[in-house]
Amino acid sequence: MPLDVAQLVTTAYLKAPHRELDEERTTEGDPYHPHTRAVPVEPGRIEEYVLRVYPFAATFLPGHKLVVELSNDEPLADEHNALPPPDAFHLPVGRPVTHKIYRDAAHPSRLVLPFTTAEGATATGRH
């Protein structure tokens, strides 16, 4: 694959009013959102949004880059919408919104991914 080609490997979706977590059912890398109520987003208030990245398998070779892209008001259909499981779909809000992403010592961001190596996969019986 040429170096300038990007390949989508997974996605994650979360409607901001459904950010509430069930702490008892949430584990590292697998947040559980009950979706039993909508909690309005208060403009100007800093909130943490924990998204479940849909499981995937990919081989990352030396020189490959992992890029995380954040967006809002995603399209109803595009070339990637066949990738996530059916429970990922929701209707876009349909109006312009602005989000400010904080990335500093007081507001750290992180991406939790389960990495393994070929040797580790062989030793555990995973492929």
Salt bridges, closest charged atoms under 4 A:
GLU20 OE2 - ARG37 NH2 2.61
GLU28 OE2 - ARG110 NH1 2.75
ASP30 OD1 - ARG52 NE 2.97
GLU47 OE1 - ARG19 NE 3.42
GLU47 OE2 - ARG45 NE 2.90
GLU74 OE2 - HIS90 NE2 2.92
GLU79 OE2 - HIS80 NE2 3.45
ASP104 OD1 - HIS107 ND1 2.91
